[in-house]
Amino acid sequence: MHLMKFIACLFVITIHAKFPGAVGDYTEGVARFAVPFFFMLSGRFLLADKGLVSAAQIRTKVKKSLLRLLKATAVVYLVYLVFSLIVHLERGVSFGEWLGIKYNLYETVLFVLFNSGRFVYDSSFVFDHMWFLFALIYVYGLIYLFAPVLRKWYKVVTVLTFAGLFFGELLQTVYPIRPFDISITTWFLLRNWLFVGLPFVLLGIIFSDYVDGKDRDQNKLFYQGLMMAALGLILTFVEIRIFGIKEVYVGSVLIILGIFFISEKIKEGGMFWWKLGRDGSAGIYYYHVLIIAIYDIAYNKDIIKYQLMWQKPFIIMAISIVLFGIIPMGFRSIRSHD
């Protein structure tokens, strides 16, 4: 799973630093499995203990995870907030104007309802990837509140939220309605805590209960996973061809499930690459958008003299891997030898 976290982070980069042309479209479409994968991974290990059955036990475990998440979110948000302020001041925008741009009633509503808006992004870094953190906070909070009925209702809620997600994506294609006077084709109407965060975290809990409930044939799980992942990849390509870019595909769900089934059989991720996921996946996900923003500023100021569009994703990947994977892994190795 550490290895898959690393791979998923690289796919996220291809969404925000896109390859050109059809290659970019299909790569981005396949990459749509990545963020839902992280949600499901959170659910997979959130309650992965056969003894966690009572509401009090569930709440104790979720509270610990929620506190860690809140601390990480605060740090990441502060880093981007300071960067945004510096960029806007450099552009000649006053401190008061900057505050007004980011924090007003409309942006507050978008943030509270959809985990998006200028609370979590602005023109200094144009991707609202931090929505993942806030959506996960919402989901952990809901699990904490509804712990007494979690095991009773989680499967029903999973089905209903997945149905809402894919019905909404169908509306995006055939009948684009305007809830809240916002087009349903707007990215955050479906890509938020309710229609992506909640179903995939709950799916992770369901998967955990399934594989931990009794001994499973790992070879059978492995081949089921291979079939799911292969079918999901093929189906994703078909869906991209028919519907274009969507937030989540049916194929994405199959790819994710395939990865999780395969992981029950394959426990090793090599001697090196899995360590990049262990030490670097969080940093790569949290801060690759910052690397993109700084890179774009350098290019626009003619500090970077020349680039081809297909080079940019690889450059961002390389910088992110070095800063947040290799360097932390080196520090961990040094500490382990002390």
SVG drawing of the C-alpha trace seen along z (x, -y; Angstrom):
<svg xmlns="http://www.w3.org/2000/svg" viewBox="-32 -47 57 67">
<polyline fill="none" stroke="black" stroke-width="0.4" points="0.0,0.0 2.9,-2.4 4.0,-1.6 0.5,-2.3 0.3,-5.5 3.5,-6.6 2.1,-5.6 -1.2,-7.3 0.6,-10.6 2.4,-10.5 -1.0,-10.1 -2.4,-13.1 0.5,-15.2 -0.6,-14.2 -4.0,-15.8 -2.5,-19.1 0.5,-19.2 -1.2,-17.6 0.4,-15.9 -0.6,-17.5 -3.2,-16.1 -5.0,-12.8 -2.2,-11.2 -3.0,-13.9 -6.7,-13.2 -6.4,-9.5 -3.7,-9.8 -5.8,-12.2 -8.9,-9.9 -7.0,-6.9 -5.5,-9.2 -9.0,-9.8 -8.7,-6.6 -6.0,-8.2 -7.9,-10.5 -10.8,-8.1 -8.0,-5.5 -6.7,-7.6 -10.2,-7.9 -10.7,-4.2 -7.2,-3.6 -8.2,-5.8 -11.3,-3.7 -9.5,-0.4 -7.3,-1.0 -9.5,-3.3 -11.3,-0.5 -9.1,2.4 -9.4,4.2 -11.9,7.0 -12.4,5.7 -13.7,2.3 -17.5,3.0 -18.9,0.7 -19.6,-3.0 -17.1,-4.0 -14.3,-1.9 -15.0,-3.3 -15.1,-6.9 -11.8,-6.4 -10.0,-5.2 -11.6,-7.8 -10.8,-10.6 -7.1,-9.7 -7.2,-9.7 -9.1,-12.9 -6.7,-14.7 -3.7,-13.7 -5.6,-14.8 -6.5,-18.2 -2.8,-18.8 -1.7,-17.9 -4.4,-20.0 -3.5,-23.0 0.2,-22.9 -0.6,-22.4 -3.2,-25.1 -0.9,-27.6 1.9,-26.9 -0.4,-27.6 -1.9,-30.6 1.5,-32.3 2.4,-31.5 -0.8,-33.0 -0.3,-36.2 3.3,-36.6 2.3,-36.2 -0.6,-38.6 1.4,-41.3 4.1,-40.9 1.4,-41.5 0.3,-44.7 -2.8,-43.4 -3.3,-44.9 -3.7,-42.7 -7.3,-43.8 -8.1,-43.0 -6.5,-39.6 -8.6,-38.8 -11.7,-40.0 -10.9,-37.7 -10.5,-34.6 -12.8,-35.1 -16.3,-36.3 -19.8,-34.9 -20.0,-33.3 -16.6,-31.6 -17.6,-30.5 -20.7,-28.8 -18.7,-27.0 -16.2,-25.8 -18.8,-24.6 -21.0,-22.8 -18.4,-21.5 -14.9,-21.8 -13.9,-24.1 -13.8,-27.8 -11.1,-30.3 -10.8,-29.2 -8.6,-26.4 -7.3,-27.8 -6.8,-31.1 -5.0,-32.6 -1.6,-32.0 -2.1,-28.2 -5.1,-27.3 -5.8,-23.7 -8.0,-23.1 -6.3,-19.8 -6.7,-20.5 -10.4,-19.7 -9.3,-16.1 -8.2,-16.9 -11.3,-18.9 -13.6,-16.2 -11.8,-13.6 -12.3,-15.7 -16.0,-15.8 -16.2,-12.0 -14.3,-11.2 -16.6,-13.6 -19.7,-11.9 -18.3,-8.5 -17.7,-9.7 -21.2,-11.2 -23.0,-8.1 -20.7,-5.5 -23.7,-3.8 -25.4,-3.0 -22.3,-2.7 -22.3,1.0 -26.1,1.0 -26.2,-1.7 -22.8,-2.0 -23.6,0.3 -26.8,-1.4 -25.2,-4.8 -22.4,-3.6 -24.8,-2.5 -26.9,-5.7 -23.9,-8.0 -22.4,-6.1 -25.8,-6.2 -25.8,-10.0 -22.3,-10.4 -22.9,-8.5 -26.5,-9.8 -25.0,-13.3 -22.3,-12.5 -25.1,-11.2 -26.9,-14.6 -23.7,-16.4 -23.7,-14.6 -27.4,-14.5 -29.2,-17.1 -27.0,-19.7 -29.3,-21.1 -28.4,-24.0 -28.7,-23.2 -27.9,-26.2 -27.8,-28.2 -24.5,-26.5 -24.1,-24.2 -23.9,-20.6 -20.9,-20.5 -18.9,-22.6 -16.3,-20.3 -17.1,-20.6 -20.8,-19.9 -20.0,-16.2 -16.3,-16.1 -16.8,-16.7 -17.2,-15.1 -20.6,-13.7 -20.3,-12.1 -16.6,-11.1 -15.2,-11.2 -18.0,-9.4 -18.7,-6.5 -15.0,-5.6 -14.1,-5.8 -17.1,-3.6 -16.1,-1.3 -12.7,-1.0 -14.4,0.0 -16.6,2.5 -13.5,4.0 -11.7,4.2 -14.7,6.0 -14.8,8.4 -11.2,9.5 -10.7,9.4 -14.0,11.1 -12.6,14.5 -9.7,16.1 -9.8,15.5 -8.0,17.4 -5.3,14.9 -4.7,16.5 -8.4,16.1 -8.3,12.5 -5.3,11.9 -6.8,13.2 -10.1,11.4 -8.0,8.2 -6.2,8.6 -9.4,9.1 -11.0,6.1 -8.1,3.9 -7.8,5.0 -11.5,4.6 -11.5,1.2 -8.7,-0.1 -10.4,1.0 -13.7,-0.4 -12.1,-3.7 -10.7,-4.1 -14.2,-3.4 -15.8,-5.9 -13.2,-8.6 -13.9,-8.0 -17.7,-8.3 -18.1,-10.8 -14.8,-12.7 -13.2,-13.7 -15.3,-13.0 -14.4,-13.2 -14.8,-9.4 -15.5,-6.6 -17.1,-3.2 -13.8,-1.9 -12.0,-3.9 -14.0,-2.0 -13.0,1.3 -9.3,0.3 -9.3,-0.7 -11.0,2.5 -8.5,4.5 -5.6,2.8 -7.0,3.6 -7.7,7.2 -4.2,7.6 -2.7,6.0 -4.0,8.8 -1.7,11.2 1.3,9.0 2.8,7.6 6.1,6.4 6.8,3.4 10.4,3.9 13.4,2.8 13.2,-0.9 10.0,-2.2 7.6,-1.4 9.8,-3.5 9.2,-6.5 5.5,-6.0 6.0,-5.6 8.2,-8.7 7.0,-10.8 3.5,-10.2 1.9,-12.7 4.4,-15.4 4.1,-14.8 0.3,-15.0 0.2,-18.0 2.9,-20.1 3.1,-19.2 0.7,-22.0 3.1,-24.4 5.9,-23.1 3.7,-23.6 2.9,-27.2 6.5,-28.1 7.5,-26.4 4.9,-28.4 6.0,-31.7 9.6,-31.0 8.5,-30.2 6.4,-33.3 9.3,-35.4 11.5,-33.9 13.7,-32.2 12.9,-28.9 13.8,-29.6 12.3,-26.7 10.0,-23.8 8.0,-21.3 4.5,-20.5 5.3,-16.8 8.3,-17.6 6.5,-19.5 4.8,-16.5 8.1,-14.7 9.9,-17.7 7.3,-18.2 7.4,-14.5 11.2,-14.6 11.3,-17.6 8.5,-16.3 10.2,-12.8 13.5,-14.4 12.1,-16.9 9.4,-14.8 10.6,-11.2 14.3,-10.8 15.4,-13.5 13.0,-12.3 14.0,-8.7 17.6,-9.7 16.9,-11.4 15.0,-8.4 17.9,-6.2 20.4,-8.4 18.2,-8.4 17.9,-4.7 21.7,-4.3 22.2,-6.7"/>
</svg>
